[in-house]
Amino acid sequence: MIYNVGFRDKGSPWHGGTGDIAATVPPDDLLLGATDRIFASTGNGGSEGTSIRSQLASWFGQQMGIPYLHAHYLQLYRNGGQFREVMEDLEQPNHGFAERWTAAAEEGDLYKVAMWFEFPDDNYNFNGGGSVNGATIERFVSGGAYKMARYRWHFQRRSNDGNASNFTNLFDLVTAVNDTSTAYVDKVLNLADVPQWMRVWAFDFAMGNWDAWSYNVGQNMYLYKPAGRRWMLLPWDVDFTFGLGDGTSAQLWDGQDPVINRMYGNPAFQRMIWQAYLDVVNGPFLAANFQPQIDARRSALLKNNVSGLQSPTSITSWINGRRNPILGRINSANASAFAITTNSGNDFDSATPAATIEGTAPFAVATLEVNGVPYPVTWTTANA
């Protein structure tokens, strides 16, 4: 029994601010080790037919080595009655969650990437006289300085220093990703863990989860900069997956943020997302790997007498249908073999101490070494 617990509806303005329930308990009487917990619906604003997709997405994130919100099933009773057939006890995407993924000694800088809603005078129907804008990390300046008011809505700082207006780290990132010099790649890599970003975006695009930053809408992501480390992404609110979002032939990148689209188009960064997709098709999207996850959750729900569930066969069909187009695009874009093309691959002499060597490399090649020492590579295409 816990007293003095605060409950509130939690959800997007898209469905009236409801769907989940946020619970806050006193700091001296924790609920399963935390002061804040989310009792979440299994779908977007309500129950998802199979009650499996959300947890399968979390398993997929785990397989991709990216942050994911841990959840377990629960049946919630409120005011003496059951609230939905089944729900999830879901982690809260907060500083504690972010720090557990980085094992950082100090708290970092955390931002919620969100849409900017403008409501009309009724303060309710933003689609009837209001507006909504997705987050973008473009440059917005006023008087020669970044316009904080423009960023504050899209990048909502979760302050850990008592200052909700300290955007210094974020503005450094904005400068780097909008750089137009030949040092663009190096500047971005210096501040952002781009391979990790690409794995997160491949995670969303592979599932057809269009409701995410850099896909169709600019939201449902956290940006986190651990102390002394590079920026990473934390996906959350992953609902439109495995057949509920885009179809099996949907694009593999490019979306609503032009700055991120430029990253997708850069050969060095595009190679990283191809590498992420290699892991998708050779790991979690193999039926031998994902089907036991579906079956185990289906069995657990039925054994606990959860009724009214849809068959998960549509999930299986969708993943199988999605894997093949991804694999086809990989094979079409990939280099067939590692090859040195300078001097047609034959030995040659150089009159200078340094020489440029050109060639091709399959996406599976992560680094190039000379005498055991990794050397920097300039990618002119995703495979050369």
C-alpha positions in Angstrom: 0.0 0.0 0.0 1.4 3.4 -1.0 -0.2 6.6 0.0 -0.1 10.1 -1.5 0.2 8.8 -5.1 -0.4 11.3 -7.9 -2.2 10.0 -11.0 -2.8 11.9 -14.3 -3.8 11.1 -17.8 -0.9 11.1 -20.1 -1.1 11.3 -23.9 -0.7 13.3 -27.0 -3.0 16.2 -28.1 -3.7 14.0 -31.1 -5.9 11.9 -28.9 -7.1 14.4 -26.3 -4.2 14.0 -23.9 -5.2 10.6 -22.8 -4.2 7.0 -23.4 -1.7 6.3 -20.6 -1.6 6.9 -16.9 1.3 8.5 -15.1 1.8 7.6 -11.5 4.1 9.6 -9.1 4.9 8.2 -5.6 6.7 9.8 -2.7 10.5 9.6 -2.8 10.6 7.7 0.5 8.1 5.1 -0.7 9.2 3.9 -4.2 7.1 1.8 -6.6 9.3 -0.9 -7.9 12.4 1.3 -7.3 11.1 4.5 -9.0 9.2 7.6 -8.2 7.6 7.9 -11.7 6.0 5.1 -13.6 3.8 4.9 -16.7 0.9 2.5 -16.9 0.7 2.5 -20.7 -1.8 1.3 -23.2 -0.5 -1.3 -25.5 -1.3 0.9 -28.5 -1.5 4.5 -29.6 -4.1 6.0 -27.2 -5.7 2.6 -26.6 -5.2 -1.1 -26.8 -3.3 -2.6 -29.8 -5.2 -5.7 -31.1 -2.6 -8.3 -30.4 -1.0 -6.5 -27.3 2.3 -7.8 -28.7 3.7 -5.1 -31.0 5.0 -2.8 -28.3 7.0 -5.4 -26.5 8.2 -6.9 -29.8 9.5 -3.4 -30.7 11.4 -3.2 -27.4 12.9 -6.6 -28.1 13.9 -5.4 -31.6 15.6 -2.4 -30.0 17.4 -4.6 -27.6 18.7 -6.7 -30.6 19.9 -3.6 -32.3 21.8 -2.5 -29.3 19.9 0.8 -28.8 18.1 2.1 -25.8 14.6 0.8 -25.3 12.0 1.2 -22.6 11.5 -2.0 -20.5 7.9 -3.0 -20.0 6.0 -5.9 -18.6 2.3 -6.7 -18.8 -0.1 -5.7 -16.0 -3.8 -5.6 -15.4 -4.8 -2.3 -13.9 -7.7 -1.7 -11.6 -8.9 1.8 -10.9 -11.8 2.8 -8.6 -12.7 -0.9 -8.3 -12.9 -1.6 -12.0 -10.4 -2.9 -14.5 -9.0 -0.3 -16.9 -8.5 -2.0 -20.2 -7.9 -5.7 -20.7 -4.2 -5.5 -20.4 -1.6 -2.7 -20.1 2.1 -2.3 -19.6 4.2 -1.1 -16.7 6.5 1.1 -18.8 9.8 2.8 -18.0 9.8 6.6 -17.9 12.2 8.2 -20.5 13.9 10.4 -17.9 17.4 11.2 -16.7 17.5 7.9 -14.7 16.7 5.9 -17.9 19.3 7.8 -19.9 22.0 7.4 -17.4 21.4 3.6 -17.1 22.2 3.3 -20.8 25.5 5.2 -20.5 26.7 4.3 -17.0 27.9 7.9 -16.8 29.2 9.2 -13.5 27.4 12.5 -13.9 24.0 13.5 -15.2 24.0 14.6 -18.8 21.9 16.9 -21.0 18.5 15.5 -21.9 16.0 16.9 -24.4 12.6 15.7 -25.5 12.1 16.0 -29.3 8.5 17.0 -29.7 6.0 18.6 -32.0 5.0 22.3 -31.6 1.2 22.5 -31.1 -0.6 25.9 -31.4 -4.2 25.9 -30.2 -7.0 28.3 -31.0 -8.9 30.2 -28.4 -10.8 27.1 -27.3 -7.5 25.6 -26.2 -8.6 22.2 -27.5 -8.9 21.6 -31.2 -5.5 22.5 -32.7 -6.7 21.1 -36.1 -9.5 23.6 -36.1 -7.8 27.0 -36.3 -4.5 26.0 -34.7 -1.4 24.4 -36.1 1.2 21.7 -35.5 4.9 21.6 -36.6 7.3 18.8 -36.4 10.8 19.2 -34.8 13.7 20.2 -37.1 17.3 20.9 -36.1 17.7 23.6 -38.7 19.3 26.9 -38.0 16.9 29.6 -36.6 18.6 32.9 -35.8 17.5 36.3 -34.7 19.9 39.2 -34.3 22.9 37.0 -35.1 22.1 34.5 -32.3 20.1 31.3 -32.2 16.5 32.0 -31.5 15.8 30.1 -28.3 12.1 30.6 -28.5 12.1 28.7 -31.8 13.9 25.7 -30.3 12.3 25.6 -27.0 9.1 23.9 -28.2 10.8 21.3 -30.4 13.7 20.5 -28.0 12.2 20.5 -24.6 15.1 20.6 -22.1 14.7 18.2 -19.1 16.8 20.4 -16.8 19.3 18.8 -14.4 20.9 22.1 -13.4 17.9 24.2 -12.5 18.2 26.2 -15.8 15.6 25.3 -18.4 17.2 27.9 -20.8 20.7 26.4 -20.9 20.8 25.4 -24.6 24.6 25.7 -25.0 25.2 22.0 -25.8 22.2 21.8 -28.2 23.3 24.9 -30.1 26.7 23.4 -30.5 25.1 20.4 -32.1 22.9 22.6 -34.3 26.1 24.4 -35.5 27.8 21.1 -36.4 24.9 19.4 -38.3 24.3 22.6 -40.3 28.0 23.1 -41.2 28.7 23.5 -44.9 32.5 23.2 -44.9 34.6 20.3 -46.0 35.0 19.4 -42.3 31.2 18.7 -42.0 31.6 14.9 -41.3 34.4 15.4 -38.8 32.5 18.1 -36.9 29.3 16.0 -36.7 31.2 12.9 -35.6 33.0 14.9 -32.9 29.7 15.8 -31.2 27.2 13.0 -32.3 27.5 9.2 -32.1 26.3 9.0 -35.7 26.5 5.1 -35.9 24.1 5.0 -32.9 21.8 7.6 -34.5 21.6 5.6 -37.7 20.8 2.4 -35.8 17.9 4.2 -34.1 16.6 5.5 -37.3 16.9 2.1 -39.0 15.0 0.7 -36.1 12.0 3.1 -36.8 12.1 2.8 -40.6 12.5 -1.0 -40.6 9.3 -1.3 -38.5 7.4 1.3 -40.6 7.1 3.5 -37.5 6.4 6.8 -39.3 5.6 8.6 -36.0 9.2 9.5 -35.2 11.7 12.4 -35.7 13.3 12.3 -39.1 10.5 10.0 -40.5 7.1 11.5 -41.2 6.7 13.6 -38.0 9.2 15.4 -35.8 8.6 13.8 -32.4 8.9 10.7 -30.2 12.6 10.9 -29.6 15.0 12.1 -26.9 18.4 13.6 -27.5 20.9 12.9 -24.7 24.4 14.1 -24.2 26.2 12.2 -21.5 28.8 14.2 -19.6 32.0 14.3 -21.6 30.5 12.1 -24.4 28.7 12.5 -27.7 25.0 12.9 -28.3 22.9 9.8 -28.6 19.2 9.1 -29.4 16.6 7.5 -27.2 13.5 6.4 -29.1 10.2 6.2 -27.2 6.4 6.0 -27.8 6.8 3.4 -30.5 3.3 2.5 -31.6 3.0 2.3 -35.4 4.9 -0.9 -36.0 4.8 -4.2 -37.9 1.9 -3.4 -40.1 0.2 -0.6 -38.2 2.4 2.1 -39.8 3.9 2.1 -43.3 3.9 -0.9 -45.6 6.6 -3.4 -46.4 8.0 -1.5 -49.3 8.4 1.9 -47.5 11.5 3.9 -47.8 14.6 3.2 -45.7 15.4 6.8 -44.9 14.6 10.4 -45.7 11.8 12.2 -43.9 10.5 15.5 -42.5 13.8 17.1 -41.3 16.0 18.5 -44.1 19.0 18.6 -41.9 18.8 14.9 -41.1 18.0 14.1 -44.7 21.4 15.7 -45.5 23.0 13.3 -43.1 21.3 10.4 -44.8 22.6 11.6 -48.2 26.2 11.9 -47.0 28.2 8.8 -48.1 30.0 8.3 -44.8 26.8 8.5 -42.8 24.7 6.6 -45.3 27.1 3.7 -45.0 26.4 3.5 -41.3 22.6 3.1 -41.8 23.3 0.4 -44.4 25.3 -1.4 -41.8 22.4 -1.1 -39.4 20.1 -2.6 -42.0 22.5 -5.5 -42.5 22.1 -6.3 -38.8 18.3 -6.0 -39.1 18.0 -8.6 -42.0 20.6 -11.0 -40.6 19.3 -10.9 -37.0 16.0 -9.8 -35.5 14.1 -10.0 -38.9 14.9 -13.6 -39.3 11.8 -15.7 -38.5 13.9 -18.1 -36.4 14.6 -15.1 -34.1 11.4 -13.1 -34.0 8.8 -15.8 -34.1 9.7 -17.3 -30.6 9.3 -13.8 -29.2 5.8 -13.5 -30.6 4.8 -17.0 -29.5 6.0 -16.5 -26.0 4.1 -13.3 -25.5 1.0 -14.7 -27.1 1.2 -17.7 -24.7 1.7 -15.5 -21.7 -1.4 -13.4 -22.5 -3.6 -16.4 -23.1 -2.5 -18.2 -20.0 -3.4 -15.1 -18.0 -6.9 -15.2 -19.5 -6.5 -12.0 -21.5 -9.4 -12.1 -23.9 -10.4 -10.3 -27.1 -6.9 -10.5 -28.6 -6.3 -10.6 -32.4 -4.1 -13.3 -33.9 -0.5 -12.1 -34.3 -0.1 -13.9 -37.7 -0.3 -10.5 -39.4 2.9 -9.5 -37.5 4.7 -12.5 -38.8 3.6 -11.9 -42.4 4.5 -8.2 -42.2 8.1 -8.8 -41.0 8.7 -11.5 -43.6 7.3 -9.1 -46.2 9.5 -6.2 -45.0 12.8 -8.2 -44.8 12.8 -9.1 -48.5 12.7 -5.5 -49.9 15.3 -4.3 -47.4 17.6 -7.2 -48.3 17.0 -6.5 -52.0 18.0 -2.8 -51.6 21.1 -3.8 -49.6 22.2 -6.2 -52.3 21.6 -3.6 -55.0 23.6 -0.9 -53.3 26.4 -3.0 -51.8 29.9 -3.7 -53.2 30.2 -7.3 -54.2 33.7 -7.6 -52.7 36.5 -5.6 -51.1 38.8 -4.4 -53.9 41.6 -1.8 -54.4 41.1 0.0 -57.6 44.1 2.2 -57.6 46.4 1.0 -60.5 43.8 -1.7 -61.1 44.7 -3.3 -57.9 48.3 -4.0 -58.9 51.4 -3.1 -56.9 52.8 0.4 -57.6 55.6 2.7 -56.4 55.0 6.1 -54.9 57.5 9.0 -55.3 56.1 10.6 -52.1 55.9 9.3 -48.5 52.1 9.4 -48.7 49.8 7.8 -51.2 46.1 7.8 -51.8 44.5 4.3 -52.3 41.1 4.0 -53.7 38.8 1.0 -53.8 35.4 -0.5 -52.9 34.3 -2.1 -49.7 31.1 -4.0 -48.8 28.9 -2.5 -46.0 30.2 -5.2 -43.6 33.6 -3.6 -43.6 33.8 -1.3 -40.6 37.4 -0.1 -40.6 40.4 -0.2 -42.9 43.8 -1.0 -41.4 47.3 -0.8 -42.7 49.8 -3.0 -40.8 47.2 -3.3 -38.1 46.6 0.4 -37.7 43.2 1.9 -38.6 43.4 4.6 -41.2 40.8 7.4 -41.9 38.7 6.9 -44.9 36.9 9.4 -47.2 33.8 7.8 -48.6 32.8 9.2 -52.0 29.9 6.8 -52.2 28.4 4.5 -49.7 30.6 1.7 -50.9 33.7 3.4 -52.4 
